[in-house]
């Protein structure tokens, strides 16, 4: 039985080359059971005419499918679905599976009950995506990243790609972290004081799990990083919110008897405030006097384009009281999921053992790819390109905000990639965000950044990392008009 050419439809939203899409279409049809072993494929000429593409494209796709044993070529007879192709299992239809155990009781909703910033998965299809932390493909160095990834796949790097490194990290990446990344923040560290993580979020989880538990007390900033409360709640520690001001976390507001203080000193999340040097020294002095540990989440230090950043808290730490969490997610791309912790060797030893039990180590291929991206200078070139682009976008944002009369609650003095905004007191920004979505505009309501017991509803965040400058004025005008209607 022959498969008609009309059975082939290339999805408009599919990614990859035409050749790759043809191959994907065939393999998915085989795996789903639509195409069966022995069925004859359309001729390359017939399929090419049906799809409106070059015949050579179809011929090359068929050749790849033959090499993968999805198709077999039978001389002049044409191409057939291979007898060795994977077969879809014949499963009888059945009702949805019941849940016999009381999972709700056993899990207690300890992890799913906390809100974080929500955005649609198809955010890049919106005309005005003022969302935070997403990568702009027009800025990314695709070619050199691809070359580094291919180099990391080579025979020379076979061990880095395939080995189970247990609790160890790629020595080449650690070398470049110690030699080029950390010194930019004034941090000098040894190999036994650094641990790679699956992003800063994973680093914060490891830190909180290692340091906190029942009977311990932790301070978080209010407003602050929304994901941190979800991390801390299952630990059993008491979580204390301390309000930030225009200079970030006030050291004199930290209560006595706490064990760990979490802070985003260099670029406060989400207000963008930068803690002055004298306040950093005061916080370190309080840590020494009261005996608490400081966890410094320095998530956006590379995006300083207005003036040089202040020294990291970790660089001022002479007593070994600071654990520093960094990440490549904002400076390269968030899907990489690669970050690092820097702290006293005794802490890193425990954190490394905890990571071993959880995920062993980040994938070797991504570690070696990043190491090459750093060592060949591509990372620095990317950072410079992003800084220039963000500087321009920020200028356009400032002009548009000023012209429309929107109110900035916090924008920071060093750069970054977002503005912290305040709407009039009667405006619920969650309802505002829902209304704006229908106009192709995405904003981030601010309620999730606050202590749930005292969360105002009129704050919101506007990111500019992934929106074109030419779109910004119209998008800001739409936001201003929606606020006036509200």
N, C-alpha and C positions, 0 to 999 in steps of 0.2 A: 504494500500500500504506500502510495506516494504522499508526501506532505505538501500541500499546495503553498505557493509563494504567499498567498493571502494570509496564511497563518502567522506570518512574520510581521511584527509591528515594533519599530524602534521607539521606546518611550522618549518623549521630548525632554524629560527632566533627567534622563540617565547621563552619567558622567563618563569620560573617557573618549578615546578615538572611536570612529565608526567601526573599525576592525574589532576593537575590544567590546563594543556594544553588541555586535553580531555574535561574538563568542559567548558573551554573558546571556544573550537571549536564548541561544541553543542550549547551553548547560542548564539554565534554570528550567527550560521546558522539559529536558530529560529528567532532571531531579524531581520535578513536580509530577511526572508521569504523563504529561501531555504528549511527548514524543516517546515512542517505544522502539526497542531494539528491532532492527531489520527494516524499519521504515526508510523510504528513499527521500533524500533531501532534494529541494529544487535545484536545478542546474545553476551554476554560478552566474550565467548570463540572465536566466530568468529572474533570480533573486535580485540581481543588480538592477534590472529594469523595474521591478516592482518597488524597490526601495529608492530608486532614483539616485544611485551612487555608482561609482566606478566598479567594473567587473573585477579588476585586480584586487580591490579591497575585499570583496567577497572571497576570491580565490585564496588570499593570504589568511583570512579568518578560517576558512575550511582547512587549510594546511595545519594551522595551530591546533584545531580541534581533532585532527587525525593524530597528531603527535601526542595529544593528551588522551587518546583512546576514547573520545566521545563519538567520533566518526570513523568510518573505514572507507577507503577508496577502492572501488572494484573496476579497474581498467576503464573501458569505454562506457561502462554501465552507470557511472556516476558515484555519488557519495551516499552512504547509508548510516543510520544510527548504529553504532558499534554494539556487537553482542556483549562486549566487556564494559560498556558504559554503566555507571552506577544506576541502580534501579530504585524507583520510589517504592517503599514498603506498602504492601496491601493491608491497610488497617481498616477495620470496620468503624463505621460512624458510631460515636458514643456521646453520651451526655457529659456535660462539664463534670470534672472530677470533684468529688466531695472532699472537704477538709475534716478528717476525723478528730485531729488533735485541736485543743483550744490554743491556737497560736497567739491569739490576741492576749490571753492571760499570760502565756509564757514570755512573750516579747515585751508586754507592758507598754507598747508604743514608745519605747525609750528613744528610738532613732527617727521615726517618721513623724513625730508630733511637733517638730520645730520648723518654723518657716524660714525660708531663705529667699533671696531675690529671684523672682520668676520672670522668664522671658520666653516668647514662643520659639520653638525649635527652628522655624523658618524665618528668623529675624532678618536675615539678609535679603529676604524678598520684600521688606518694607522700604518705602521711599526715604523715611527719615528715622533711622535707627540710632537714637541717642542712648545707646546702652553701653555698659562699661565692660572692658576687659576682653573684647573680641578682636581678632586679628583682621587687618585690612590686606587682602591679597595683592593690592596694587603696590604695597610697600615691601612685601616680603621678598627675599632673595631666593626665589624658587630654584634657579639654575645652580647656584653654588651649594644650596642645601642638598639638592639631588646628587651633586658630585661628591659631597662629603658622605652621604648615605651609601652611595655606590662604593666608595673607597672602603667604608666600614664593613662592606659585604665581601671584601676581597679575601684571598687565601691568607695573606699576611695577618689579617685580623680575625682569623677563624676562631681562635680561642676566646677572644673578647665577645664574639657573636654567639657562640654555642655553649660556652662553659657555664656550669653552675658555680658561681663565685661564692656561694654560701653567704657569709656576712660581709664580704669584702666589696669594694667599689673599684671602678676602672682607674688604675693608677695614673693614666694619661689625663683623664678629666680632673682628678683630684689635684694633679700638678698644676694645671692651668687655673683652677679655682684659687689655689694658694698663691700663685705667682701673679695673676692678672686681675681676677674678679674681686677678691676680698681686699687687696691693698687699695682699691679705689675708694673703699669706705673706711680706710685707715686701719683695717683689721689684719693683724699678723697672727697666723695660726699654724699648728703642726698637723701632720696627717692624722694623728690620733684624736684631733679635736674637730674633725669634720665628718659628717655623715650625709650621703645622698638620700633623697626622699622622692616619693612620687608626687612632687609639687609641695607648695607651702602648706596646703590643707593637711596633707598627710604628715608633714613635719610638725604641725601644731597638735595633731592627734597623738603622735608618738610622744611629744613633750608632755602633753597633759596626762596621758596614761602613765608615763614614767614618774611624774612628780606629784600627782594628785590622787586622792582617794577619800574614803570616809573620814570625817574629822578635819580635813584640810580646808583652807579658805583661799579663794582666788578672786582677784580684782580684774574686771573687764571695763573697757571704756564705754561710755554712754553718750551719744550713739557710738556704735562700734561695728566691727566685722560681724555680719549676721551669722556666718557659719560657726563662729567660735562658741556661741551658747549651746548649739547642738552638740559640739564636741565635748563641752565641759559637763553637761547635765548627767550623762551616764556615769561619770566618774564618782558621783556621790559627794563631791566637794561642795561646800557652800560658795555660791557665786554672788559677788558683791559688785553692783554697778556704781561707777564713779563718773559723774558728769564731766565732760571735757569743756574747755573754754577756747578762746581764740588762739591760745598757745598749746593746745593739746591737753594731756592729762596733768592735773595739778598735783605735785608730790605731797603737799600738805593735806590733801583730801583723802589720801590712802589711809584707811583705818589701821590701827595697831592689831597685831596678831594675825596678819595674813601670811600665807606661804608663798604665793606666786602672783605676780602682777603682769598682765598681758598689755602691751602697748604697741601702737603703730606711731612711733615717735617722729620719724622723718616725714611721713606723709599720712596723717591721721585718716583712718577710714571711718566714715565717708566724708568728713568735713574738710579734708585736705590741709588741716592746720599742721604747722611744723614746730616742734618743740624747740625753744631757744636753748643755746648752750648752757646758760646758767641753770635752767630748769632741768636739763639732763644731768648735770652735776649734782643738783639737789636730789634728784630721784635716786642716783647711785649712792649718795651719802645716806639717804633714808634706808636703802636696801642693806647697807652695811650695818647701820645702827639697829634696825629692827629685825634683820636676819631673813629677809625674803629674797626670792629669786625673781629676776626680770626676764620675761620672754619678749624679745624685740622682733616684731614682724615687719621687715623692711621690704615691703612688697613692690615698690615702684621707684626705687632709688635711681635707676638708670634714666628715668624720664624727667630729669632735671635740666631744663633748657632756658630758664629765666635767669638763674644765678646758681653758683655752686651749692651743693647740699651741705648741711651741717655734718660733722663727724658722727658716725653711728655710735649709739650707746655702747655697743660692744667694743669699739675702739678706745673708749674712755674707761673701760672696765679693768681696774688693776687688781681686784680681789676675786675674780672668777665668779661673778654673780649673774652674768647675763648669758642667756641662750639666744642666739641669733638665728632667725629663720629667713632664708632667701629663696628666690624662685626665678626660673627662666620663663615662666608663663606669660608675664606681661611684656618682656623684652624680646621674646622670639615668637611663640604662639602658645595659647593656653592648652591645646590638645597634646602638647609634648608631655605634660605631667612630669616635670623634673625640677626638683628643688634641692635644698641642702640645709643642714643644721650645723651651727658652729657653737661649741661650748666647751666647758672643762672636760678633760679626758675621762674623768670618772662618770660624768653624765653621758657622754657619747658612748662609752662602753655599755651602759645599760640600754640606751636608745638603740644601739646596734643589735643587741640581743633581742630586744622587742621587735625590731624590724625583721629579724631572721625568722621569728615565730609567725609573723604576719604575712610577709611577702618575699622573704629572703633578700632580694635586691632589685632595683629597677632594671629593666631589660638591657642587656649588654650592648645591643646594637644601637639603641638611642644614646647610651652613654658615650660610645666611641664616636658616633656621628657628631654629637655636641662638642666633644673634645677636638675633632678636626675643624669644626666650624669656628671654634675659638682660636685655635692655633694658627689658622691660615688668615686671620684678620677679618673674616666675613662678619663675625658678630659685631665688631666695632663699627664696620661700615653700615650695618643694619641699624644700629643704635643711632648713629648720626643721621641717617635718612629719616628715621622715625621722629627724632627730636625736631628736625626742620619741619616735617609735615605737621606735627602736633603744635608747634609754635604758630604756624599759619592758621590752623584750625581754631586755636585758642583766640587769636586776634579776631577772626571772623565771628566767633561765638560772643566775645565781649562786646563787639559793635552791635550785633543783633540783639543781645540782651539789653544793652543800654537803650537802643532805639525803641524797643517794645515795652520797656518799663518793668521787666521781670526782676525779681529780687534774688540776689546771690547771697546765700547764707555762709558759704565758705568756698574759696577757690585756691587757696594756697599761694605761696610766693615763689615757688621753685619750679612749677610746671605741672607734671602729671598728665592725666587724660580725662578729667571730669570736673564738673562744677556741682557743688552742693547747693540746692535751691530751696527757697521758702515761698510757698504760696500764701495768700491771705488766710487768716485763722479759720474761716468757715469752709475752706475748700478741702475735700477729701481727695487726696491725690490718687488713691486706688480707683475711685470712680472716674477721676480725671484721666488716668491712664487707659481705662477701658474705653472711654469716649474717644480718646485720641487714636487708639488703635484702628478704629474704623476709618480714620483719615490717613492711615499709613504712617503714623507717628508712634514711636516707642519711647517711653520714659520709664524710670524706675522709681516707684513709690518708696518713700523713706521709712514707713512705719516699722519694717522688719529690722532696721538698724538699732532701734531703741529697746530699752527694757520693756518687756510686754506689759508690765504693770502701770507704766506711765508713758505710753507711746503717743506722741502727737501724730496727727494724720495729714498735716499740711506741708511736709517736707518731701523733696524728691531729688533724684540725682540725674544729671545729664552727662553722658559720656560722649567723647568725640573721637575715639580711636578708630571707629569703623564707618564714619559718615563722611561723604565727600564735602569739601568746603563750599561748593556751589549749592549744595542742598541745605546748608545750615540756616541761612536767613529765612527761607520759606518755612522750614520746620519750626524755628523759634517763633515766627509769626503765628503759626497754627496753635502752638502751645499758649501763647499770650491771649489769643482770641478765645480759646477754650476756657481759660481761667476767668476771663471777663464774663463769659456765659455762666460759669459756675457760681 
